[in-house]
């Protein structure tokens, strides 16, 4: 029995010695570590255009979820048309955001960027207002109010109205 403990003790000491050797070999001078670290990637400026699109997408999603939770099939179908119209305008909103991203720093581009930003901000407000009305109509469906709401579309102005002249 004593021999087993002796073997365990010898194995433990050999393991500690081996671990010490490995740790000693793995340690490198700090200069080598600093020299081997890759250069950090350049930080990209935050995308100022994407939040506008995301807010509108969230408004459509919120309206869609509340409409789908309605119990009345007829009221749900009427409000679905409003949500589909909102959803159909999201690609145009993405085009405006992409246009904003692609603009340079010239004075003409700065003017166009201001117009695009103003249109995206207005679109956010319009999408939020329509979503608020949809949420109210989910609670108290009224066919006349739904017709009035549908008559307010499109929510976005055409790109030609936003831009002063054609942009290449």
MILUMDREN-833201 format. One record per residue (C-alpha): x negated, y, z negated; residue in one letter. Coordinates in steps of 0.2 Angstrom, whole numbers. Layout:
N
{u->X | v->Y | w->Z | aa->a} .
...
***
This chain:
168
{u->0 | v->0 | w->0 | aa->x} .
{u->-14 | v->12 | w->-4 | aa->x} .
{u->-21 | v->9 | w->14 | aa->x} .
{u->-5 | v->16 | w->21 | aa->x} .
{u->-7 | v->32 | w->12 | aa->x} .
{u->-25 | v->33 | w->16 | aa->x} .
{u->-20 | v->31 | w->35 | aa->x} .
{u->-6 | v->45 | w->33 | aa->x} .
{u->-19 | v->57 | w->25 | aa->x} .
{u->-32 | v->54 | w->38 | aa->x} .
{u->-19 | v->56 | w->52 | aa->x} .
{u->-12 | v->72 | w->44 | aa->x} .
{u->-30 | v->79 | w->42 | aa->x} .
{u->-34 | v->75 | w->61 | aa->x} .
{u->-18 | v->83 | w->66 | aa->x} .
{u->-22 | v->99 | w->57 | aa->x} .
{u->-39 | v->99 | w->64 | aa->x} .
{u->-32 | v->97 | w->82 | aa->x} .
{u->-19 | v->111 | w->79 | aa->x} .
{u->-33 | v->122 | w->73 | aa->x} .
{u->-44 | v->119 | w->88 | aa->x} .
{u->-29 | v->122 | w->100 | aa->x} .
{u->-25 | v->138 | w->92 | aa->x} .
{u->-43 | v->144 | w->92 | aa->x} .
{u->-44 | v->140 | w->111 | aa->x} .
{u->-27 | v->149 | w->115 | aa->x} .
{u->-32 | v->165 | w->107 | aa->x} .
{u->-39 | v->177 | w->119 | aa->x} .
{u->-46 | v->194 | w->117 | aa->x} .
{u->-33 | v->208 | w->117 | aa->x} .
{u->-42 | v->216 | w->132 | aa->x} .
{u->-38 | v->201 | w->143 | aa->x} .
{u->-20 | v->201 | w->137 | aa->x} .
{u->-18 | v->219 | w->141 | aa->x} .
{u->-26 | v->217 | w->158 | aa->x} .
{u->-15 | v->202 | w->163 | aa->x} .
{u->2 | v->211 | w->159 | aa->x} .
{u->11 | v->215 | w->175 | aa->x} .
{u->15 | v->233 | w->178 | aa->x} .
{u->33 | v->237 | w->172 | aa->x} .
{u->45 | v->239 | w->187 | aa->x} .
{u->49 | v->256 | w->191 | aa->x} .
{u->66 | v->261 | w->182 | aa->x} .
{u->80 | v->265 | w->195 | aa->x} .
{u->90 | v->280 | w->191 | aa->x} .
{u->107 | v->276 | w->185 | aa->x} .
{u->121 | v->274 | w->198 | aa->x} .
{u->132 | v->289 | w->196 | aa->x} .
{u->144 | v->283 | w->209 | aa->x} .
{u->148 | v->265 | w->203 | aa->x} .
{u->158 | v->270 | w->187 | aa->x} .
{u->171 | v->279 | w->197 | aa->x} .
{u->174 | v->263 | w->207 | aa->x} .
{u->174 | v->253 | w->191 | aa->x} .
{u->187 | v->264 | w->182 | aa->x} .
{u->198 | v->262 | w->197 | aa->x} .
{u->196 | v->244 | w->198 | aa->x} .
{u->200 | v->242 | w->180 | aa->x} .
{u->216 | v->252 | w->182 | aa->x} .
{u->222 | v->241 | w->196 | aa->x} .
{u->217 | v->226 | w->185 | aa->x} .
{u->227 | v->232 | w->170 | aa->x} .
{u->242 | v->236 | w->181 | aa->x} .
{u->241 | v->219 | w->189 | aa->x} .
{u->240 | v->210 | w->173 | aa->x} .
{u->255 | v->220 | w->165 | aa->x} .
{u->266 | v->217 | w->180 | aa->x} .
{u->262 | v->198 | w->181 | aa->x} .
{u->268 | v->197 | w->162 | aa->x} .
{u->285 | v->204 | w->167 | aa->x} .
{u->300 | v->192 | w->164 | aa->x} .
{u->311 | v->199 | w->178 | aa->x} .
{u->306 | v->192 | w->195 | aa->x} .
{u->315 | v->206 | w->204 | aa->x} .
{u->306 | v->220 | w->194 | aa->x} .
{u->290 | v->211 | w->195 | aa->x} .
{u->291 | v->210 | w->214 | aa->x} .
{u->295 | v->229 | w->216 | aa->x} .
{u->280 | v->233 | w->205 | aa->x} .
{u->268 | v->221 | w->214 | aa->x} .
{u->270 | v->232 | w->229 | aa->x} .
{u->263 | v->246 | w->220 | aa->x} .
{u->249 | v->236 | w->213 | aa->x} .
{u->245 | v->229 | w->230 | aa->x} .
{u->245 | v->247 | w->237 | aa->x} .
{u->232 | v->252 | w->224 | aa->x} .
{u->222 | v->237 | w->227 | aa->x} .
{u->222 | v->241 | w->246 | aa->x} .
{u->214 | v->258 | w->243 | aa->x} .
{u->199 | v->251 | w->233 | aa->x} .
{u->189 | v->247 | w->249 | aa->x} .
{u->190 | v->266 | w->254 | aa->x} .
{u->184 | v->270 | w->237 | aa->x} .
{u->169 | v->259 | w->238 | aa->x} .
{u->165 | v->267 | w->255 | aa->x} .
{u->165 | v->284 | w->247 | aa->x} .
{u->154 | v->278 | w->233 | aa->x} .
{u->142 | v->270 | w->246 | aa->x} .
{u->142 | v->286 | w->256 | aa->x} .
{u->137 | v->296 | w->240 | aa->x} .
{u->123 | v->283 | w->237 | aa->x} .
{u->116 | v->286 | w->254 | aa->x} .
{u->115 | v->305 | w->253 | aa->x} .
{u->98 | v->313 | w->252 | aa->x} .
{u->93 | v->329 | w->243 | aa->x} .
{u->95 | v->342 | w->257 | aa->x} .
{u->107 | v->356 | w->254 | aa->x} .
{u->120 | v->349 | w->266 | aa->x} .
{u->119 | v->332 | w->257 | aa->x} .
{u->121 | v->340 | w->240 | aa->x} .
{u->137 | v->349 | w->246 | aa->x} .
{u->144 | v->333 | w->253 | aa->x} .
{u->139 | v->324 | w->237 | aa->x} .
{u->149 | v->337 | w->227 | aa->x} .
{u->164 | v->334 | w->238 | aa->x} .
{u->163 | v->315 | w->237 | aa->x} .
{u->160 | v->316 | w->218 | aa->x} .
{u->176 | v->327 | w->217 | aa->x} .
{u->186 | v->315 | w->227 | aa->x} .
{u->180 | v->300 | w->217 | aa->x} .
{u->185 | v->310 | w->201 | aa->x} .
{u->202 | v->314 | w->207 | aa->x} .
{u->204 | v->296 | w->213 | aa->x} .
{u->201 | v->290 | w->195 | aa->x} .
{u->214 | v->302 | w->188 | aa->x} .
{u->227 | v->297 | w->201 | aa->x} .
{u->223 | v->278 | w->199 | aa->x} .
{u->225 | v->281 | w->180 | aa->x} .
{u->241 | v->291 | w->182 | aa->x} .
{u->249 | v->277 | w->193 | aa->x} .
{u->243 | v->264 | w->181 | aa->x} .
{u->251 | v->273 | w->166 | aa->x} .
{u->267 | v->274 | w->176 | aa->x} .
{u->267 | v->256 | w->180 | aa->x} .
{u->264 | v->252 | w->162 | aa->x} .
{u->279 | v->262 | w->158 | aa->x} .
{u->290 | v->254 | w->171 | aa->x} .
{u->285 | v->237 | w->165 | aa->x} .
{u->293 | v->241 | w->148 | aa->x} .
{u->308 | v->250 | w->156 | aa->x} .
{u->310 | v->244 | w->175 | aa->x} .
{u->319 | v->257 | w->186 | aa->x} .
{u->320 | v->254 | w->204 | aa->x} .
{u->322 | v->273 | w->208 | aa->x} .
{u->306 | v->277 | w->199 | aa->x} .
{u->297 | v->263 | w->208 | aa->x} .
{u->302 | v->270 | w->225 | aa->x} .
{u->296 | v->287 | w->219 | aa->x} .
{u->279 | v->280 | w->214 | aa->x} .
{u->277 | v->271 | w->231 | aa->x} .
{u->281 | v->287 | w->240 | aa->x} .
{u->265 | v->295 | w->232 | aa->x} .
{u->253 | v->284 | w->241 | aa->x} .
{u->240 | v->285 | w->248 | aa->x} .
{u->231 | v->290 | w->232 | aa->x} .
{u->215 | v->294 | w->242 | aa->x} .
{u->213 | v->308 | w->255 | aa->x} .
{u->205 | v->302 | w->271 | aa->x} .
{u->187 | v->303 | w->272 | aa->x} .
{u->188 | v->316 | w->286 | aa->x} .
{u->197 | v->328 | w->274 | aa->x} .
{u->182 | v->325 | w->261 | aa->x} .
{u->168 | v->328 | w->273 | aa->x} .
{u->165 | v->345 | w->281 | aa->x} .
{u->160 | v->337 | w->298 | aa->x} .
{u->155 | v->320 | w->304 | aa->x} .
{u->140 | v->313 | w->294 | aa->x} .
{u->128 | v->301 | w->302 | aa->x} .
***
